């Protein structure tokens, strides 16, 4: 089901509720969609409580002041023996009710973890629980079993690719049958449905277009041609492919004097610098370096073409949506991407999808992009493809879903 997006204004909240949002770490720079979702709920008048394993209290205070309550779940080591025994008994009882999972180590682990969450939710008495990422949805589904509290589970990426690749889908099917699922792409929707979960609600992912915005661009490509690759410095994000593409482009079209900016932090920084030196393009690369949300927007605005060279990993991971792609398109950049997961859905007519996820195919796609149109024409072509990915539309989708679920509930009775 797709949340109706023709509304011109956010839906009127006929009933405000206490909404618990569950995530692993909050606030997290790479998960700005969670921050945006929480902020929209607060602005709509809901009482919002974020529950996470790690909470950056200083950052929460800077971004939300006193408008948001957060709870950091303590580790089991902080509990005494009696509490551990109670948790163990509950875990064993849950597993006996789901005998097909008795041999699953991950099931035992998640069920045991969920007992802490169960106790916390009893105290918080939420009207609705919204879990970001399917793994947190598993914990919430276990904690809420037998309760009438609606659960929304938002799938984003690894939770529907590498996690089930390793552990299977049975735990999702056992815990999320009563939940409302949310997906952001055709790719993610198909994954969930094909593996026995209910058809998800589609909510469009969005970016703040007052931050990620286009600028006037020339009709013709001029030297230096500024490429950019944004994302955590891990093999799955393919920054090594971007460096290889740069080396190939400088040989094939030296008149463009191509340069590459790499934005991100992670374990592959040293390897990427070594690769750049070995290919003789280290002087043509800026970074890799980390950047804040605003700095990413500025870097995209200063670039000409965005490379999204993500690859499918042996553990099953692949891009399910890719927020960087829509941020680049919002800045008027064409996107050159691999045919990985949900990337073709996301990019659409806003760029060029390579035939394969390798440097040769990406270079061909990049040259096609350059020959097809100039920067100004690409900015015009990208605009309609990017306009659907607006943060206000995303907010409306989440708020309408929240309103609909809360309206179906009786008035809460709290102590």
Secondary structure, DSSP 8 states (H G I E B T S, - for coil): -B-----SS----SS--EEEEE-SEES-GGGHHHHHHHHHHHHTT-EEEEEESEE-HHHHHHHHTTS-EEEE---GGGS-HHHHHHHHHHHHHHHHHTGGGTT-HHHHHHHHHHHHHHHHHHHH--SEEEEESHHHHHHHHHHTTT---EEEEE--SGGGTHHHHHH-SHHHHHH-TTSEEEESSHHHHHHHHHTT----EE----B-TTTS------SS--SS-EEEEES-SSGGGTHHHHHHHHHHHHHH-GGG--EEEEE--STTHHHHHHHHHHTT-GGGEEEEE---HHHHHHHHHT-SEEEE-----TTS---SS-HHHHHHHHTT-EEEE-S-TTHHHHHTTSEEE-SSSSHHHHHHHHHHHHHH--HHHHHHHHHHHHHTSBHHHHHHHHHHHHHHHHHTS------
